[in-house]
Amino acid sequence: VSGVEKAANLVGNIATASNQQATGIAQINKGIEQVSQVVQTNSATAQESASASEELSSQAEMLKDLVSNFTLKKNPMYYKESDFAETNTNTNIAKSAVKKSTKIKKKIELDDSNFGKY
């Protein structure tokens, strides 16, 4: 009879341990599912970021091409007369630059009501 009781106790202990293991496995599965969701979200975000980066790169290239159409030239208005003293032509340019720089420029005042106008 005592052997049967020991066997019954062992079977009960095994059942309890099995239930605890099943609970632990269920929690692990839930954690793995959550990690999987986070990985999928991160993957989607990375793909969106890569796509946005490619689009931005393309737009930057287009902007670079558009800006390359402009030619910058030196504005003589910002140079001193002594900078142009090498030749007569440069001296004349410098003098006209000095005259231009002394002119009063009309300042255009803009406010929010003029926004659509320009």
C-alpha positions as CSV (number, residue, x, y, z in Angstrom):
1,V,0.0,0.0,0.0
2,S,2.8,2.5,0.8
3,G,4.3,1.8,-2.7
4,V,1.0,2.7,-4.3
5,E,1.0,6.0,-2.3
6,K,4.5,6.8,-3.3
7,A,3.6,6.2,-6.9
8,A,0.5,8.4,-6.6
9,N,2.6,11.2,-5.1
10,L,5.2,10.9,-7.8
11,V,2.4,11.0,-10.5
12,G,0.9,14.1,-8.8
13,N,4.3,15.8,-8.6
14,I,4.9,15.0,-12.3
15,A,1.5,16.4,-13.2
16,T,2.2,19.6,-11.2
17,A,5.7,20.0,-12.8
18,S,4.2,19.4,-16.3
19,N,1.6,22.1,-15.7
20,Q,4.3,24.5,-14.6
21,Q,6.4,23.7,-17.6
22,A,3.4,24.2,-19.9
23,T,2.7,27.6,-18.3
24,G,6.4,28.5,-18.8
25,I,6.3,27.4,-22.4
26,A,3.2,29.4,-23.1
27,Q,4.9,32.5,-21.6
28,I,8.0,31.9,-23.7
29,N,5.8,31.5,-26.9
30,K,4.0,34.8,-26.1
31,G,7.4,36.5,-25.6
32,I,8.6,35.1,-29.0
33,E,5.5,36.3,-30.7
34,Q,6.1,39.8,-29.3
35,V,9.7,39.8,-30.4
36,S,8.6,38.6,-33.8
37,Q,6.1,41.5,-34.0
38,V,8.8,44.0,-33.1
39,V,11.2,42.5,-35.7
40,Q,8.5,42.8,-38.4
41,T,7.8,46.4,-37.4
42,N,11.5,47.3,-37.4
43,S,11.9,45.6,-40.8
44,A,9.0,47.6,-42.3
45,T,10.4,50.8,-40.8
46,A,13.8,50.0,-42.2
47,Q,12.3,49.4,-45.7
48,E,10.4,52.7,-45.5
49,S,13.5,54.5,-44.4
50,A,15.5,53.0,-47.3
51,S,12.8,54.0,-49.7
52,A,12.7,57.6,-48.4
53,S,16.4,57.7,-48.5
54,E,16.5,56.7,-52.1
55,E,13.8,59.2,-53.0
56,L,15.7,62.0,-51.1
57,S,18.9,61.0,-53.0
58,S,17.0,61.2,-56.3
59,Q,15.6,64.6,-55.4
60,A,19.0,65.8,-54.3
61,E,20.5,64.7,-57.7
62,M,17.7,66.5,-59.5
63,L,18.3,69.6,-57.5
64,K,22.0,69.4,-58.2
65,D,21.2,69.2,-61.9
66,L,18.9,72.2,-61.7
67,V,21.3,74.3,-59.7
68,S,24.1,73.5,-62.1
69,N,22.2,75.4,-64.8
70,F,22.9,78.6,-62.9
71,T,26.1,80.5,-63.5
72,L,27.5,82.6,-60.7
73,K,29.4,85.7,-61.6
74,K,31.4,88.1,-59.5
75,N,29.3,91.1,-58.5
76,P,31.6,94.2,-58.8
77,M,29.4,96.0,-56.4
78,Y,31.1,94.2,-53.5
79,Y,34.7,95.0,-54.5
80,K,36.8,97.9,-53.6
81,E,38.2,100.1,-56.4
82,S,41.7,99.0,-55.5
83,D,40.9,95.4,-56.3
84,F,40.4,96.5,-60.0
85,A,43.4,98.8,-60.4
86,E,45.3,96.5,-62.8
87,T,43.7,97.7,-66.1
88,N,41.7,100.7,-67.2
89,T,38.7,98.4,-67.9
90,N,38.8,97.1,-64.4
91,T,39.1,100.6,-63.0
92,N,36.0,101.7,-64.9
93,I,34.1,98.7,-63.6
94,A,35.2,99.5,-60.1
95,K,34.1,103.1,-60.4
96,S,30.7,102.1,-61.7
97,A,30.5,99.6,-58.8
98,V,31.3,102.3,-56.3
99,K,28.6,104.5,-57.9
100,K,26.1,101.6,-57.8
101,S,26.9,100.9,-54.2
102,T,26.3,104.5,-53.2
103,K,22.8,104.5,-54.7
104,I,20.0,104.0,-52.2
105,K,18.1,100.9,-53.0
106,K,14.4,100.8,-52.6
107,K,13.4,98.3,-49.9
108,I,10.3,96.2,-50.6
109,E,8.3,95.6,-47.5
110,L,6.4,92.4,-47.5
111,D,3.9,91.1,-45.0
112,D,1.6,88.1,-44.9
113,S,-1.1,89.9,-47.0
114,N,1.3,89.9,-49.9
115,F,2.2,86.2,-49.7
116,G,0.1,85.0,-52.7
117,K,1.0,88.1,-54.8
118,Y,4.6,87.1,-55.3
